[in-house]
């Protein structure tokens, strides 16, 4: 059986992975893809914020 992951958890998990890739690009590959690392960190933060927003909406619906 597959366990269905909530939609907001996917966004949060994806955001964390993209942020970690961005940090890796910034620290280890400084020459060429350094700016790409900064973009990855920004996009990962955006996904993380979207996931947290969706989580708060789900929490509000469950508390009603």
N, C-alpha and C positions, 0 to 999 in steps of 0.2 A: 504494500500500500504506500502511496505517496502522501506525504503530509503537505497540505497546502500552506504556504507561507503567506502571511498577510501582506497586502500591497505596500504598506508603509515600511515594513521591515526590509523589503527588497530595495527600496530607495535608500534607506539608511545604510544597508550593507554595501550597495554599489557606491555610495558616496565615500564610505570609509576606504574602500579598495582604490578608488580613483585618487583620493587624497594621499594615500600611501605611495602610489605610483608617482605622483607629483613630487613628493618629498624625495623619493629615490632619484628621480631625474634631476632635481635641484642639487642634491649633495654629491652624487657619484659621477654624473655626466655634466659637469659645469660648462664645458666649452660650447658644444653645439645645441643640445636640447634643454638648456637651462631655462629659457623662456617658455618652452613647452611644459616644463614642470610647474611653473607658476600658473599657467592656464589650467593644467590638470587639478591643481589645488583649488582654484576658483570654481571649476565645474563640479568637483567633488563636494565642495562646501554648499553649492547650490542644490545638489541632489540630497545632501544631508538635511538642509533646511526644508526642502519639499517633503522629505520623509517625516520630519518632526511635525510639520504642519498637518499632514495626513493623520498622524498618530493622535494629535490633539483633537481632531474632528471625530475620530473613532471613539476616543475616550468620552467626549461630550455626548455622543449618541448612546453609549452604553450606560451612562449615568442618568439618562432621562427616565 
